[in-house]
Amino acid sequence: MVDLVIVGAVVGVLVVVRRPVDARRVLRWSALAITVLVAAALTPFTVDDSGPAASYLLGVPVVAATMPVLAQRFGRLGGVVDLVAALVIAAWGLLLGLGIGGAFLPATVLLIAGAVVSRPPRPSNAT
């Protein structure tokens, strides 16, 4: 499962390299899709292991990945929200001990890439 998620993240980054019209949107939706798929795949194992705590163990990364998708409606704070969501998902992955948490890390890479893509271009010094 983790291998499939990593392949999905690499494909997401390669799509951005090709520069679609709105790369940030592609990255945000890809990160959300990967996070939801990972949470869905890990739900049976987490429920068996942690019982009712599985709802927040898997829910925090899903909510964090949803925030950038919602933030794209408001425009300006997109890069900041991408970085905050990436940090939350990465920290949560480390908190889960990189066992099941490691599966959420490709979404972190996509959100960081979205924050980098969303930076405004530097002014040119050419005269």
Secondary structure, 3 states (H helix, E strand, C coil): CHHHHHHHHHHHHHHHHCCCCCHHHHHHHHHHHHHHHHHHHHHHHHHHHHHHHHHHHHHHHHHHHHHHHHHCCCCCCHHHHHHHHHHHHHHHHHHCCCCCHHHHHHHHHHHHHHHHHCCCCCCCCCC
